[in-house]
Amino acid sequence: MNERRKNMNVRRKIGKYEVGRTIGEGTFAKVKFARNSETGESVAIKTMAKTTILQHRMVEQIKREISIMKIVRHPNIVRLHEVLASQTKIYIILEFVMGGELYDKIVQQGRLSENESRRYFQQLIDAIDHCHKKGVYHRDLKPENLLLDAFGNLKVSDFGLSALTEKGVGLLHTTCGTPNYVAPEVIGNRGYNGAAADVWSCGVILYVLLAGYLPFEEPDLPTLYRRINAAEYVCPFWFSAETKSFIHKILDPNPETRVKIEEIRKVPWFQKNYFPVKLKECEQVNLDDVRAVFDDIEDQYVAEKSEITEGGPFIMNAFEMISLSQGLNLSPLFDRHQVGIRGHLISGLNQRGASWLRVIFSRLSDVCPN
């Protein structure tokens, strides 16, 4: 009898989702691994306290971000499944992406091969083009906001700084993003075209993939901005002439003459081994759950309960744990306040790597004691 009690554990459920371990924590949210008990699908649940959202006046920002993620459904964008609410919390159910950040892959490997860089860039352009067609401009594209799934496919995340516009709307005016990746016209405070600004950021990302370091990097912002405004950068010697020419077309400081996405797709460098994503017929986007959570916050609650079950606690298996070793901290996916300079891609590796290892070993010891 005592042995049976020892094997009985409390299993937490949020609606139909069985909740496991914490896999990330940001300033305003905690992210847990979970599984859909009806389908067996793995998901990530971002949990936010309603009091925190209200205290920091974040309702409109979060509502906008969630709505955008539901609108831009694409194989290379992190999928938002649904939004739920209990009496005190909001739960955002997201696709579980286990491959970590593209940032970490660059830090670990250094520069990537031209073919691998091209593949990620093609997937990035496909995803961003889809966003632009929906009137969405990301405005904070960088390797930290690009995740990799179990098959090595790129997934764009973090739409916290995105803009959603209607057709015919003019220039954007909010200066935002990460300085090293921001287009010159965004810095200039004169209004900017969101599509052209995103293309510039994609160009910086492509340079980083191929070079292993940033094209624009200075210890102080005035010097950094001067170099960005002048498009003052140098391609390393291993860039082919074709690659240099392509990057120069993207990192054009004049947004009017900067290459556009439809032109990027026609460039021979981009065309190599390019297989465009075949999208399904347009899904009907339903924002009822978003409205229920934010517009009538007291009326729609999801059942949050604990169940007594036999067997071990609900945890990720060893494969899922090891696959997450690069991306256990998913806060870049969910934390909106990473807008400072990250500096050189290699800086901070020792500190960050040690942090990963501490988390990995502490969690593995929980799964496999002794």
C-alpha positions in Angstrom: 0.0 0.0 0.0 2.8 2.4 1.0 4.7 1.5 -2.3 1.5 2.3 -4.3 1.2 5.7 -2.5 4.9 6.4 -3.2 4.2 5.9 -7.0 1.1 8.2 -7.0 1.9 11.7 -8.0 0.1 14.9 -8.6 -0.3 15.7 -12.3 -1.3 19.3 -13.1 -3.6 20.0 -16.0 -4.7 23.2 -17.7 -7.7 22.3 -19.7 -6.8 19.4 -21.9 -3.0 20.0 -21.4 -0.9 18.0 -19.0 1.8 20.3 -17.7 5.4 19.3 -17.2 8.6 21.1 -16.3 9.5 24.8 -16.6 11.6 25.2 -19.8 11.9 29.0 -19.8 11.3 32.1 -17.6 11.1 35.7 -18.7 10.4 39.0 -16.9 6.6 38.6 -17.1 6.0 35.0 -18.0 7.0 31.4 -17.3 7.0 28.8 -20.0 6.3 25.1 -19.3 6.5 22.0 -21.5 3.1 20.3 -21.8 1.2 17.7 -23.8 -2.2 17.7 -25.3 -3.9 14.8 -23.6 -6.3 14.3 -26.6 -3.7 14.3 -29.4 -0.4 13.6 -27.6 1.1 16.7 -29.3 3.9 18.5 -27.4 3.3 22.2 -26.8 4.8 25.1 -24.8 2.5 26.9 -22.5 3.4 30.5 -21.7 1.8 31.6 -18.4 1.2 35.2 -17.4 -0.5 36.6 -14.3 -3.4 38.9 -15.0 -2.3 41.2 -12.2 1.1 41.6 -13.8 -0.3 42.3 -17.2 -2.6 45.0 -15.8 0.1 46.5 -13.5 2.4 47.0 -16.5 -0.3 48.1 -18.8 0.5 45.3 -21.3 -3.0 44.3 -22.3 -3.0 45.9 -25.7 0.6 44.8 -26.5 0.0 41.2 -25.6 -3.4 41.2 -27.3 -1.8 42.6 -30.5 1.1 40.0 -30.4 -1.3 37.1 -30.0 -3.6 38.3 -32.7 -0.6 38.7 -35.1 0.7 35.2 -34.4 -2.7 33.7 -35.1 -2.9 35.7 -38.4 0.6 34.7 -39.7 0.3 30.9 -39.9 3.2 29.5 -41.9 5.5 26.4 -41.6 8.4 28.7 -40.8 6.7 30.7 -38.1 6.1 29.5 -34.5 2.5 28.5 -34.4 0.1 29.8 -31.8 -2.6 27.1 -31.1 -5.0 28.9 -28.7 -5.3 31.2 -25.7 -6.9 30.2 -22.4 -7.6 31.9 -19.1 -8.2 30.9 -15.5 -9.4 33.3 -12.8 -5.9 34.7 -12.3 -3.8 33.7 -15.3 -3.6 33.7 -19.1 -2.2 30.7 -20.9 -0.8 31.0 -24.4 -0.5 27.6 -26.1 2.4 27.5 -28.6 4.1 25.1 -30.9 6.9 23.3 -29.0 10.2 24.0 -30.9 12.9 21.9 -29.5 16.0 22.8 -31.6 17.0 26.0 -29.8 17.9 29.3 -31.2 19.8 29.9 -34.5 22.0 32.2 -32.4 23.3 29.3 -30.4 24.1 27.2 -33.5 26.2 30.1 -34.8 28.0 30.5 -31.5 28.8 26.8 -31.3 29.8 26.3 -35.0 31.1 29.7 -35.9 30.2 30.6 -39.5 27.9 28.2 -41.4 28.5 26.8 -44.9 27.0 28.8 -47.8 24.5 26.0 -48.6 23.3 25.9 -45.0 23.1 29.6 -44.7 21.2 29.8 -48.0 18.6 27.3 -46.7 18.0 29.2 -43.5 17.8 32.5 -45.5 15.3 31.0 -48.0 13.1 29.9 -45.1 13.4 33.3 -43.4 12.5 35.2 -46.6 9.5 32.8 -47.2 8.2 33.5 -43.6 8.7 37.3 -43.7 7.1 37.6 -47.2 4.1 35.8 -45.8 4.0 38.2 -42.9 4.2 41.2 -45.2 1.3 39.9 -47.3 -0.8 39.8 -44.1 0.2 43.4 -43.3 2.6 42.3 -40.5 6.1 43.7 -40.1 8.3 42.0 -37.6 10.8 44.8 -36.7 13.1 42.7 -34.5 14.6 40.1 -36.7 17.8 38.6 -35.4 19.3 35.1 -34.8 18.0 35.0 -31.2 14.4 35.3 -32.5 14.9 32.5 -35.0 14.3 29.0 -33.6 15.1 25.6 -35.1 12.7 22.6 -35.0 13.7 18.9 -34.6 14.3 18.7 -38.3 16.5 21.8 -38.5 13.8 24.0 -40.1 13.8 27.7 -39.2 10.9 29.1 -37.2 10.4 32.9 -36.8 9.4 33.9 -33.2 8.9 36.9 -31.0 6.4 39.2 -32.5 6.4 41.5 -29.5 7.6 44.5 -31.5 5.7 43.8 -34.7 3.3 46.2 -36.4 0.0 45.2 -37.9 -1.2 47.6 -40.6 -4.1 47.9 -43.0 -3.5 48.1 -46.8 -2.7 51.6 -47.9 -1.3 52.6 -44.5 1.8 54.8 -44.9 5.2 54.8 -43.1 5.8 53.4 -39.6 7.3 55.7 -37.0 8.2 53.7 -33.9 11.9 53.3 -33.5 12.4 49.8 -32.2 14.5 46.6 -32.7 18.0 45.6 -31.8 20.6 48.3 -32.8 23.0 46.0 -34.8 20.2 44.7 -37.0 18.2 47.9 -37.4 17.9 49.6 -40.8 19.3 53.1 -41.3 15.9 54.7 -41.9 14.6 53.3 -38.6 17.3 55.1 -36.8 16.6 58.3 -38.7 13.2 59.0 -37.1 11.8 60.1 -40.4 9.3 57.3 -40.9 10.1 54.0 -42.7 8.7 51.3 -44.8 8.2 48.2 -42.6 8.9 45.7 -45.4 12.2 47.4 -46.5 13.3 47.6 -42.8 12.7 43.8 -42.4 14.7 43.1 -45.6 17.7 45.0 -44.2 17.5 42.9 -41.0 17.4 39.7 -43.1 20.5 40.9 -44.9 22.4 41.4 -41.6 21.3 37.9 -40.5 22.6 36.4 -43.8 25.9 38.2 -43.3 26.1 36.8 -39.7 25.3 33.2 -40.9 28.1 33.4 -43.5 30.7 35.3 -41.6 30.1 34.2 -38.0 30.1 37.8 -36.7 28.2 41.1 -37.2 28.7 43.5 -40.1 28.1 46.5 -37.9 29.5 46.5 -34.4 30.9 49.3 -32.2 31.2 49.9 -28.5 29.1 53.1 -28.6 25.8 53.8 -30.3 26.7 57.0 -32.2 29.6 55.2 -34.0 27.4 52.2 -34.6 24.6 54.3 -36.1 27.1 56.2 -38.3 28.4 53.0 -39.8 24.9 51.6 -40.3 23.8 54.9 -42.0 26.8 54.7 -44.4 26.4 50.9 -44.8 30.1 50.8 -43.8 31.0 47.1 -43.6 33.6 44.7 -45.1 32.9 41.3 -46.4 35.4 38.6 -45.3 37.7 37.1 -48.0 35.8 33.8 -48.1 32.6 35.5 -49.5 32.3 34.7 -53.2 31.8 37.6 -55.6 28.2 36.4 -56.1 27.6 36.4 -52.4 29.1 39.9 -51.9 27.0 41.3 -54.7 23.8 39.8 -53.3 24.5 41.2 -49.8 25.3 44.6 -51.1 21.9 44.7 -52.8 20.2 43.9 -49.4 22.4 46.2 -47.2 21.6 49.2 -49.4 21.2 52.2 -47.0 18.6 53.7 -49.3 15.3 51.9 -48.7 14.0 53.1 -52.1 16.7 51.3 -54.1 17.1 48.4 -51.6 16.3 45.0 -53.2 12.7 43.8 -52.5 11.6 40.3 -51.5 10.2 39.6 -55.0 13.5 40.6 -56.5 15.5 38.5 -53.9 13.6 35.4 -55.0 14.9 35.9 -58.6 18.6 36.3 -57.7 20.6 33.2 -58.9 22.3 32.9 -55.5 18.9 32.6 -53.8 17.5 30.3 -56.4 20.0 27.5 -55.8 18.2 24.4 -54.3 15.2 26.6 -53.5 11.9 24.8 -52.9 9.1 27.3 -52.1 6.8 26.4 -49.3 3.5 25.2 -50.5 0.9 26.7 -48.2 -2.5 25.1 -47.6 -5.6 27.0 -48.5 -6.1 30.0 -46.3 -7.2 28.9 -42.9 -10.0 30.8 -41.3 -8.4 32.7 -38.5 -10.6 32.8 -35.4 -9.8 35.5 -32.8 -12.7 34.6 -30.5 -10.5 33.2 -27.8 -8.3 36.3 -27.8 -11.4 38.5 -27.5 -12.8 36.3 -24.7 -9.6 36.5 -22.7 -8.9 40.2 -23.1 -12.3 41.8 -23.7 -14.3 39.9 -21.2 -11.6 38.7 -18.9 -13.8 37.5 -16.1 -16.2 35.3 -18.1 -14.2 32.7 -19.8 -12.2 30.4 -17.5 -10.4 27.2 -18.3 -10.4 24.4 -15.7 -7.0 24.3 -13.9 -6.7 21.2 -11.6 -4.3 18.6 -10.3 -4.9 14.9 -10.7 -3.6 12.0 -8.6 -2.1 9.5 -11.0 -0.1 6.3 -10.7 3.4 6.2 -12.1 6.1 8.9 -12.3 5.5 12.6 -12.7 4.9 14.0 -16.1 8.3 14.9 -17.6 10.0 15.2 -20.9 11.7 12.1 -22.0 15.5 11.9 -22.4 15.4 12.7 -26.1 13.3 15.8 -25.6 15.6 16.9 -22.7 18.8 16.5 -24.7 17.3 18.1 -27.8 16.5 21.1 -25.7 20.0 21.4 -24.4 20.6 24.4 -26.7 17.3 26.0 -26.0 16.2 25.3 -22.4 15.9 29.0 -21.8 13.1 30.0 -24.2 12.8 33.5 -22.8 13.8 35.1 -26.1 10.7 33.6 -27.5 8.5 35.1 -24.8 10.3 38.0 -23.2 9.7 41.3 -24.9 12.5 43.3 -23.4 15.6 42.2 -25.3 16.2 45.4 -27.3 19.8 46.2 -26.2 23.0 45.5 -28.1 24.0 41.8 -27.7 27.5 42.7 -28.9 29.7 40.3 -30.7 28.1 36.9 -31.3 31.0 35.1 -29.5 31.0 37.3 -26.4 29.4 35.9 -23.3 29.7 32.3 -24.6 31.5 31.0 -21.5 28.9 32.5 -19.1 26.0 31.5 -21.3 27.4 28.0 -21.9 28.0 27.4 -18.2 24.4 28.5 -17.5 23.1 26.0 -20.1 25.2 23.2 -18.5 24.0 23.9 -15.0 20.4 23.8 -16.1 20.9 20.7 -18.2 22.7 18.7 -15.5 20.3 19.8 -12.8 17.4 18.6 -14.8 19.0 15.4 -16.0 19.8 14.6 -12.4 16.1 14.9 -11.6 15.2 12.6 -14.5 18.0 10.1 -13.9 19.0 10.2 -10.2 22.4 8.5 -9.4 
